[in-house]
Amino acid sequence: MPTSEKALSASLMLTTGGLTGRLDRIERAGLVTRSPDPADRRGLVITGRGREVIDEAVVMGLDAQREVLERLPEASHKRLSALLRDLLAAAEA
């Protein structure tokens, strides 16, 4: 299923610039193809098996983050949770 770079960067919480280097590598590996988006002259559409690879990479990245967070003492977990709630509330205001 084709995906736009903009939608992909939003779903991965990456800037389009941060996504470009990753896409360059997986395109060279033959996992994706980027072609002009017919609905947006400035955009690109991504097709190929790369979406599966990206999804797997995201899961691996989240697992790595989870492992690091699990090393924090419980008190730090509580402080971090409170700070993240404050950050989310500020972003939604």
HUQUISUL-V541631 format. One record per backbone hydrogen bond with DSSP energy under -0.5 kcal/mol. NH is the residue of the N-H (numbers start at 1). CO is the residue of the C=O. If there is no record, write none. Layout:
nh & co
NH & CO
NH & CO
This chain:
nh & co
3 & 46
5 & 44
8 & 4
9 & 5
10 & 6
11 & 7
12 & 8
13 & 9
13 & 10
14 & 9
19 & 15
20 & 16
21 & 17
22 & 18
23 & 19
24 & 20
25 & 21
26 & 22
27 & 23
28 & 24
29 & 25
30 & 27
31 & 26
32 & 26
33 & 47
35 & 45
37 & 40
37 & 43
38 & 36
40 & 37
43 & 40
45 & 35
46 & 3
47 & 33
47 & 45
50 & 31
51 & 48
52 & 49
53 & 49
54 & 50
55 & 51
56 & 52
57 & 53
58 & 54
59 & 55
60 & 56
61 & 57
62 & 58
63 & 59
64 & 60
65 & 61
66 & 62
67 & 63
68 & 64
69 & 65
70 & 66
71 & 67
71 & 68
72 & 69
76 & 73
77 & 73
78 & 74
79 & 75
80 & 76
81 & 77
82 & 78
83 & 79
84 & 80
85 & 81
86 & 82
87 & 83
88 & 84
89 & 85
90 & 86
91 & 87
92 & 88
93 & 89
